[in-house]
Amino acid sequence: LMSDQSWVNATLFKAAKLTGGDLFGMTYTFGFILAMMITNLIGTAAATRLLYGIGRDGVIPSRFFSAVNQKFKTPHMNIIFIMIIEILLGSYANADQLAELINYGAI
């Protein structure tokens, strides 16, 4: 067995390129990136909605977490709060730590 596991990260991309050529490899990579962006957007929306509900019920400070933007009708402070957490996690955590967080959240 190989002790270097870096090949695991690129296996699907290499398989897509080998089976379908360069165009299919690029299409697969684009689809993968698009799926990750959509997943992140949905996760952000779910977390902000959850914080809004908890704030509205008064469990956490309602002045901050239940504030709604008058123009867009969104919980804008929650969106900013979640985005700051995402930026910090994305900047300081490695890929393995982020994968563990995602797996823990799925459980």
N, C-alpha and C positions, 0 to 999 in steps of 0.2 A: 504494500500500500504506500501511496505517496504521502509524505508528511505535509506537503504544500497544498493547501486547499483553495488557492486562488483561482484554479481552473473552474471551480463550481460557479463563480460569479458570472463567467462569460459563456457557459455551456449552451444555454438556450440561444444566445445571439449567434454563436458560431454554428450551431445546428441549423438555424434558420438560413444563414448565409450559404452553408454547404448544400442544403436541400433545394433552396429556391433561387440561389444566385444573389448578386449584389442588390438588385431592386427589392427582392423579398426581404432580405436582411435589413435594409433601410426601412421598409414598411413595418416590419416587426418591431424594430427599435422605436420608430415614431409612435406606434400603437402602445408600446410599453410605457413610454414617457407620458403619453396622453392619459393612459389609465391611471398612472401614479398621480398626475395632476388632479384628475377628477376625484380620485379617492381622497386626496388631501382636502379638496374643497368640501366634499360631503362630510368628512370628519370634523372640519372646522365648523361647518354649519350645525352639525349635531351637538358639538360641545358648547357652542354659543347659545343654542336653544335650551340646552340643559341648565346652563348657568342662569339664563334668564328666568326659567321656571323656578329654580331654587331661590333666586333673588326676589322674585315676585312674592314667593311664600314667606319671605322674611328670615329664612334660615341663614343666609349670608347677607352682608350689607346690601339692602335693597336700593339705596340711593345710587350706588355704582352699578350693581348687576341687573337692576330692572329698568335702567334708563333706556328709553327708546328715542331714536333719532326722529324728529318731527317730519323731516322731508322724505326720508327713505323708509320710515317705519320699521327699522331694524334695531336690534340691541347693539349699537355701535361700540359701546365700551367693552362688551364681552368679546366682540370680534377683535378689537385691538389687543385685549388681554390674551386671548388664545394665540394670536399671531406672534406676540412677544415670546410666549412660551415655545412656540414652534421654531422661531428664529434661534432662540437660545439652545434648544435641544439639537437643532440642525447644525449649529456652529460648534458645539462642544462635545457632542456624543459621536461615537463612531458607528458604522453601519451595523455591527453586531448588537450594540446596545439598543439601537433604534428597532431592530428586528425583534429583540426580546420584548420591548415595550409593546409593539404591535401584537405579538403572540399573546402576551399577558392580557391585553385589552380584548382580544378575541375570545379568551376563555371566560 
